[in-house]
Amino acid sequence: MDYVSALVPPVVMAAFFIALVVTIVKSQGGANKAKEDAAVDAVIARAEASQQAQPGK
């Protein structure tokens, strides 16, 4: 029975990893893609504007 207790943690971690990958793949695109892209674009624009606003750097 030692082999069962040795195999359980890697199997559980593999199952969680597969579930994480499936969740990430399913959340790509879809109805929220445009909203997510707009949010990222706004953050990038804000960061670029703050860099340009700092004189002397």
Contact map, one row per residue, 1 for C-alpha under 8 A:
111110000000000000000000000000000000000000000000000000000
111111000000000000000000000000000000000000000000000000000
111111100000000000000000000000000000000000000000000000000
111111110000000000000000000000000000000000000000000000000
111111111000000000000000000000000000000000000000000000000
011111111000000000000000000000000000000000000000000000000
001111111110000000000000000000000000000000000000000000000
000111111111000000000000000000000000000000000000000000000
000011111111100000000000000000000000000000000000000000000
000000111111110000000000000000000000000000000000000000000
000000111111111000000000000000000000000000000000000000000
000000011111111100000000000000000000000000000000000000000
000000001111111110000000000000000000000000000000000000000
000000000111111111000000000000000000000000000000000000000
000000000011111111100000000000000000000000000000000000000
000000000001111111110000000000000000000000000000000000000
000000000000111111111000000000000000000000000000000000000
000000000000011111111100000000000000000000000000000000000
000000000000001111111110000000000000000000000000000000000
000000000000000111111111000000000000000000000000000000000
000000000000000011111111100000000000000000000000000000000
000000000000000001111111110000000000000000000000000000000
000000000000000000111111111000000000000000000000000000000
000000000000000000011111111100000000000000000000000000000
000000000000000000001111111100000000000000000000000000000
000000000000000000000111111110000000000000000000000000000
000000000000000000000011111111000000000000000000000000000
000000000000000000000001111111001000000000000000000000000
000000000000000000000000011111111000000000000000000000000
000000000000000000000000001111111000000000000000000000000
000000000000000000000000000011111100000000000000000000000
000000000000000000000000000011111111000000000000000000000
000000000000000000000000000111111111100000000000000000000
000000000000000000000000000000111111110000000000000000000
000000000000000000000000000000011111111000000000000000000
000000000000000000000000000000011111111100000000000000000
000000000000000000000000000000001111111110000000000000000
000000000000000000000000000000000111111111000000000000000
000000000000000000000000000000000011111111100000000000000
000000000000000000000000000000000001111111110000000000000
000000000000000000000000000000000000111111111000000000000
000000000000000000000000000000000000011111111100000000000
000000000000000000000000000000000000001111111110000000000
000000000000000000000000000000000000000111111111000000000
000000000000000000000000000000000000000011111111100000000
000000000000000000000000000000000000000001111111110000000
000000000000000000000000000000000000000000111111111000000
000000000000000000000000000000000000000000011111111100000
000000000000000000000000000000000000000000001111111110000
000000000000000000000000000000000000000000000111111111000
000000000000000000000000000000000000000000000011111111000
000000000000000000000000000000000000000000000001111111100
000000000000000000000000000000000000000000000000111111100
000000000000000000000000000000000000000000000000011111111
000000000000000000000000000000000000000000000000000111111
000000000000000000000000000000000000000000000000000001111
000000000000000000000000000000000000000000000000000001111
